[in-house]
């Protein structure tokens, strides 16, 4: 079955009540998707992917600038007086060896920055995002008589490492090119059936911080622990104490995650080392909660060190990787309500769901956190084959998640749904007045 055969009836609702079929170029979109899926590139290495996206947008008549913030692409199409609508896609793949078993599976292998060979796949659906992105651009260009304004298409690299949006903004995305009035994006969901869309106004994805803690001590012989200050014991106390930040310091009404994902220390059975390293990930929605998490970590680690008798110069070092930090994604309520209604008009109200926020992160949120506080909306595009979804629900089995080596979205239904949903959302915002 091809994409075209699954989407012949999908239409985009227009202001005047007319309907546009989105199936005209679906065979070409299928070819594009399969090419992107089979040729993924890691974050900060998306050179060929950027060229492919730029080529598609140039073909459509956009004014295209490549290599913005790395291998990002910015494309503008002016169509009279009106608002500027920005549509964003992400372009990078993940260091995962694909195990989906599909005939078009990625076989790409590259050397990572450590010099180790790794497989590469689009395990987070960015190939679906890019294909829907190009399909939406084609659709809006083909029907320029239905809208006025400036269409701003942004293909952003390095989303998976939280660097792409920052780099593009730092390079003047909104000053050198255009400052959008409305910003849209979609993200494939591994828990929503293909053919459906899910949205959440206000907070929809979490802020993300990576934190390193270097716990110091005074090492020595394992047989004489009384002559040492054991950093393994201190680190163990810290790990347990950090759990009280969410459970005892923050309001139970404020979502918060403090996870110690890595702990490394020591080298031998009978040696008490001088240090232990911890690596944490922090998640929250409210920026005030994030600040409280970080302040509590610094206070707790210093307090435990002091209680063990360490002098201040040996207190734990807490490093927040600000370059990797991304804010929560906050969907502007008014804009998201209008987008929801527009998508319902495109794919049917029964196919649009209200969803819950998730603790995963997305640097798309940065586009709404500039000084101008521009309104953004990110919606979830169902990616699970409907029959597979129904079977999993009936049998209470776990579906492959995003970032899984076995995640294979139902692109034949997801892509036309994404094109319909995004095209209609953009049209509604172009014509909102």
C-alpha positions, 0 to 999 in steps of 0.5 A: 500500500502506498501513501496515496492510497491511504490519504485520497480523502484527506482534505484541508478546510479553507476559510471560504469553505472550499476543500483542497486534496493533499494527495497530489504529490504523496508518491513523491513525498513517500520517496522523500521519506524513504530517502531521509529514513535510509540516510540519517545523520547525527546531530551537528552532522546534518550536512546532506540532510540540510542540502536535501531540504534546501533543494526541495524548498528552492524548487518551490520558489522559496528564498533559501539560506543554508547553513544557519546555526550549523546545517540549518535551513531558513526559507521565506516565501512572501505572498502579499501583506499579512502575518509571518507564520513560521513552521519548524522541523528538526533534522538530526538522527540518533546513534541507534542501530535500527532493529525494526525489520522493515525493508527500508531500515537504515543501515548507516554506520558512522564514527561518533566523537569518541571514535566508536562505530555506531548505527544511525536511525531516525528513532524520534521521527524526524524523517516524518517531521521533514517529509510533512514539512515539505508536504506542507510547503508544497501544499501552501505554495500550490494554494497561495490564493488562500492566504496572504503573508510570509511563510517561513520554513525553518529546518533546525539541526541538532535538536537531540542535543539541545543545540540547534534552536540556540544556534539558529537564534544566536545567528539572528534567525528572528533579526536577519530573516523575519520575526514570526507572528506565529510558530508551529511544529509537530512531533511524532507520537509513539503512543497515538494511532496514526491518523490522529493528532493530540494537543495540550495547551500551556505546558506540553513538554518539560525543561531539561538540565544536565548536571554533573556532581563531583563528590570529593573525599580523602582516600586511603586503604579500605582496611582503615576507613577511619583514616579517610573520608569516603566519597562513595559513602558521601555520594550514596548519601547525596543520591538518597537526599536528592530524592527529597527535593521533589518529595519534600521541598517542592509542592506536590502540584508542581511536576519535578524529576531529579534522576541520578542516571550515572555514578562512577567512583573507585578503582579497586576492592580495597581502595577508598578513592578520592572522588565519585562522579554523578550525572543527573537529569532534571525535568520540570515545567515551571522555571521557578521549580528548575531554579529551586531544583538547582539551588537545592542540589547545591545546598544538599551536597555542600551540607553533606560534605560539611557533615562529614568533616570536609573543609570547604575547598573539598565541597562537591562541585556542581556543574549545570551544563547551561549550553545543553539546557532547554526550557519547557515548551509552553503552547500559547493557549489562544493560538493552540485553541485556534490550531486545534479547531483548524486541525479538527476541520481538516481531519475530523474532530474524532481524530483530535485528542487532548493529551497530557504533558510529558517530561521529555524535552524539546528545544522548540520551546526556545522559539517562544522564550525570546524577549518578544515571547512569540506564541508557539504551538507544538502538536503530536502527530500519531505514528502507531499503526492503528491495528497495532495500537488496538492490539496493544491496548487490548493485550496491555502490551508496551509499544516501542517508544521514541528513541527505541531501535524498534520504533517504526512509525506508520508513515503511510498514514502519518505523513498525509495527516501531518500535511493536512493538520499543519497546512490547515493550522497555518491557513487558519493563522494566516486568516485569523483576522 
